[in-house]
Amino acid sequence: MTPRLYLLHGTDEYAGTEFVDELKSRVAPDPGTAALNIALLDGRTVALADIQSACGAMPFLADQRLTIVDGWITRLQGKAEEGEVSESGKASLAALIAYLPDLPETATLVLLERRDLSERGPLFKALAQLPWAKVRKFDVPQGDALVDWIRKRARHHKGEITPAAARALAEAEHEPRALGNEIEKLLTYVAWKRPVEVDDVQALTKAGVEARVFDFVDHLGLRRAQPALRELHALLEHEDAGYVLAMITRQYRLLIQTKELVDAHASPNVIAQTLGLHPYPAGKLSQQTKNYTLASLEQLYRQLFECEIDVKTGRMDPLTALDVLVSTLTTA
């Protein structure tokens, strides 16, 4: 049975929007006719009567009329946790549930929510009883799943990206829309003639910088002076020395925060949430903390801070400061 009602929710806004775009493309073969059969309603201001009116309108030279309501359920729930809603929100949800069995056969209703919804509430139970209702949850992939997502996205655009290049992207960026833009840029760069390689990622995206910073700090943590210098000079081929120093300082600030959380036996999810990072780079930070004590990290961070002051006040040029810094950090 063809669905007439979709409840789309989850944090992967990119996937949700793509799904809605696909539904729009099915409304009518003629773009002009399709536009006349699509209603977009803002959930921040919409009322049930508006939804009923849009769904009740007859399609124009098409079999179905598509009504998309963006963020209405989120508005009804407000800031309540665990799916609990206000009294007015409950009343509106109850009215919606009562209306849904009467949804016209010529209507397709999409409730689009850009966050996770609790699936224990009455709306989900009501939808489970409707054979033409479909619930889709779009979660942002994590870890290796994000790497797979990047490679599938490249294939969707008729291109290829190597596993190592996809991992470099995943380490530095996890927002799907931003990743989608980066993938298209990289495929354009290689002109779809070959797979995207790590070197392409490092040359064209911020992911390359951040991935190299991770590698650089890995070498520092293991006291590998020569590999650290090589990685540093590779960074400096594409980036300003002041920016590189700021990135290294940021990395060590994150390492201190991560070390404190690891020592407190925080879970990987708690570490990622506390740092405001995707679980993938947060996991790499947790691994890097094994090379340090908290005291040594704090000492190194002070040295980085002093180095930044030397550069900003002109006491030392950035390139010399970075070379001295590597020597200091790998012998500390």
N, C-alpha and C positions, 0 to 999 in steps of 0.2 A: 504494500500500500504506500502510495506517495505521501510523504509527510506534508502536513498543512501547518504545523506549528513546530518551531525550533526554539529551544532555550539553549543559548550559547553562553558559556561562562568560562573563566580561567584567566590566568595572567599572561598568556601568550596572545597579546592583542593582535600581533601580525597575522597569526594563523586564523583567528576569529574574523578579522577583516577580509582576509583572502576568501574564506568560506562564504561570507556575505556577498562578496563580489561575484563569486561563482553563481550564487542564487540569482543575483541581478541579471547575469548574462543569459539565464534560462527563461526570463519572463517573456520575451518576444524577440523574434529574429531581427526586427527593425529597431535600431537604437532610438529613433524618435518615438515609436510606439511604446517601447520599453519604458522610456522616461515618464510616459503618461500613466503607467501602471505600477509605479513604485512610489510609496509614501515613506518619507523619513521623518520620524518623530523624536524629539528631544525628551529623554526621560526625566530631565530636571524640571520640566514644566508641564508635561503631558498629563491628561486625566484619562480615566477609563473610557469616558464618552468619546474622546478624540480617537482612541484606538478602535472602538466599535464603529465609529463613522467611517474611518479609513478602510476597515476590513469589510464593511457593508457596501462600499461603492462597487459598482459593476466594472469588470475589466473592459478595456477599450481595444477591440480587435486582438484579443488574447484570451487564453483560457483561465489565467490566474492573475490576481492582483497581489503584489508583494508589499507588506507593511513591516517596516523595521523600526523597532523601538529601542533606542540606545540608552541604557543605564537606568531604566525605570525601577527595576527590582532593587538595585543598589540604593536608589533614593528612598524607597519605602523602608528599607532596612536601616538606613542612616548609618551611624557608627556602632550600632549594636553588634555584639560578638555572638558567635555560635548560632547565627541565623535567627536570633531573637529580634522581633520587630516591635515598633510602637503600636499603640491601640489603633491609631489612624491607619498605620501601615497594614495591620492585620485586617482591618475592615476593607481596605482596597484590594488586598490579596484575595480575601474571601469573595469579593465581587468579581474579580478576574476569574477565579476558579469556577464560579457559578456561570460565568459567560462562556467559557471555553467550549463546552459541549455544543453550543449553538454557533460556533464559528462557521461562517458560510463556506461551502465547498469551493467557491471561487476565490477564496482568500488564502494566502500564505502569510502567517504571522511569525516574525522573528523577534525574540526578546534577547537582545545582545547586552551582556554584562562583562565588563572588563576586569573582573576580579573573581576569585573563587567564591561560590555560594555554598552554604550548608545544604546538603542533600537530604537532611532529615525533616525538613519543614513540610507543611501541607501542600505547597505548590508542586513539589517533586512527586509527592504521593498521588496528587491528582493527575499529573502528566503520565504517570505510569499506567493509569487506567484508560488512557486515550490511545487507541491503536495508531492514530495518525500524528502523534506527538513524538518528537525526538529531542533528547538532551545530548549535547556535545560539550565536553570539557577540553579546553585547550591549555595545557600546562607548558611553561617554558622548560625545554629539556635540560638535563644536567649531566655533567661528567661526559662519559663516552657517548651517551645518547645525544648530547649537543654536537659532538664531532660528527656523528652519523647524520644528524639533522642538516649540518652544513653541507655535507657531501651530497645528500639527497636534493637539497635546494639547488646546488650547482647543476646536478643532472636535470632537474626540472627546467632549468634555463638552457638546456642542451650543451652543457659544458662539464668539465671534470676538475676536481681539486684533489690533490694527493692527501692521504691521511695526515702526514706531518704538517702540511699547510693548513688543513682544517683544524688541527689541534692548536696551531699557533693563533689562529683566529679565536678559537674557543677560550684560550687562556686570557685574552685581553678584552673580549667583548661578549656579552651574553644576551643583550637586548635583541630580540629577533628582527625587528624592523631595521635596526642599524646593521646587523649582520647581513640582511638581505641586500642592503645598499652596497656593502663592502664586496659581497660575492659578485654582484653585477659589475662593479667597477673592475674587479680582478679579471673576470671573464672577458670584458671588453679589452683590457690591457693585453691579454694573450690572444685576442681575436678569435677565440674558440678553436684555435689550431693545435693547442696542446694543453695538458693539465696545468692548473695553477700550482706552482711550487712554493716552497718556504721562502725562497729568495724574493718571489713576487710579493708575498705578504709583507715581508720585512721592508721592501722598497716602497710600497704604496699605502700601507695602512698603519694606524696607530698600534694595531696588534703586533706588528713587527717590532716596534720600539719596546712595548711592554714585555713581549716574549724574550727579547734580548736582555732586558733588565733582569728578568727572572734568572736567565742563564748566567748573567754576570754575577748576581748575588749568590747563586749556587757556587760559583768558583771562589768567591770571597769567603763564603762560609767554610769551604773545604781547604782554604789557605792555598789556593792554586794561583800564584801570582801571574805566571805567563799566560795561561788561558784567560784569566780575568782581564789582563791588559789587551789581549787580542779582541775580546768581546767589547771592551770599552772603546777601542779604536774603530771597530765596526759600527758601533752606535754613533760615534762622532762623524762618520762619513755622511750621515743623513740628518743629524740633529745638532742643534746648538749646544755648546758645552754647558751653558747655564741650565738649559732644560734637562740635560742628562743628569747633572748634579741634583736637580730638584727631584727627578724621578727616583734616583738612588736614595735620597733622603726620605722620600715618601715610602719606599719599600721597607726601609729599616724602621720607620714609625709603625707600619703595619706589622712588622715582625715582632716588635715589642708588645703590641696589643695582642697578637696571636699567641705569643709565648705565655702571657699572663692567663689567657683563656685556657690554653693547653694545660698549664700547671694547675689550673682550677678544675680540670677534668671536664671541661665543657664539651658538648657533643659537636660534631662537624656542622650540623645545621645551625646550632646556636652561634658558633664561631662565624659562619658566613653571614648570618643575620646581624650580629653585633657589628661586624666590620662593614656591612653594607655591600658585600661582594657576592658574586656568584659562587656556588660551592666549589667549582673547579679551581679558580685561582686561590680560594681560601684553603683548599686542600693542599695546594703546593706550598703555601706559606707555612702550614702546619708541619709539612715535611722539612722545610728549611730551618725551622726553629730547633730541630734536633742537633744542628751544628753549633748551637750557641747556648750559653746560660743567659738568664735574664740580666744579670749584672754586666756581662760582656756586651750584650746588645745596647744597654743604656750607655755604656762607655763609648761604644762606636757611634751611637747617635749623637752624643755630645761632640765627638770629633767632626762628624759631618756638619753639624750646626756651626762649629767654628770655621770649618772650611768655607761654608757659604758666606759667612761674614767676611772672611779674607777676600773672597772674590768680589762681593758687592762693594766693599770699601776700597778695592783696587790694590790691596797689599800683595795680591798674587793673581796672575792671569789664570783663567779657568782651565786651560789645558794642563799647565804645570800643576795646578792644584789637584786635578783628577789623578794625574800620574803619582803624585806624592800620596794621595789618599789610598790608592790601590796598594802601594808599598806598605803603608801604615796598617791598613785593614788586614792584609794577608800575613802580617807578622805579629799582630796583636795577640 
